[in-house]
């Protein structure tokens, strides 16, 4: 079974601060997805990374896939209250996805 | 484009009762997934369908859970009898094909077993 460990589990910061959350595994994934889930809703895809070392930017969010395709990070610059939510990573391969337990981010105004 | 629809949104039952959830995936999506998300955890795959065939049900507790996807479109997930530990959000997702990187999730059904 492929496991994904996300850290930290909880993060509470002030508006305007920067943060990084991590997704680590001992397994190699052919692709890795980051989702954001808001209370009462299903996860929504933010980005997919497929190449080792790949960096993708989505406005204030920067996603990086590790060279060995076993880990990933999500960096948010100048966090805003609207960034509050559960950030989930999911590793893909052989037609399946395995989810981590997520990082719950709270951005206080 | 309409998203993944799920109903009901909330359900409260007593243990040992039965319950069923319904999912309508995005039109044209061949693959349908049912996940269980316990509070504080990420989604755990219960069953994956490709059209109306089962691709993976290795984590489905088959003594009490069942799922079907007749005609390869809508799907139902049933729990009978329910246990307290079944309290969770049940998420349905769909993707264009198996192995597609993007899964589109419905809003989920919140189940509370008393």
Interface residues (C-beta under 8 A of the other chain):
Chain A: X4 X6 X31 X33 X40 X41 X42 X43 X44 X45 X48 X50 X88 X90 X92 X94 X95 X96 X97 X98 X99 X100 X101 X102
Chain B: X4 X35 X40 X41 X42 X43 X44 X45 X48 X55 X56 X91 X93 X98 X99 X101 X102 X103 X104 X105 X106 X107 X108
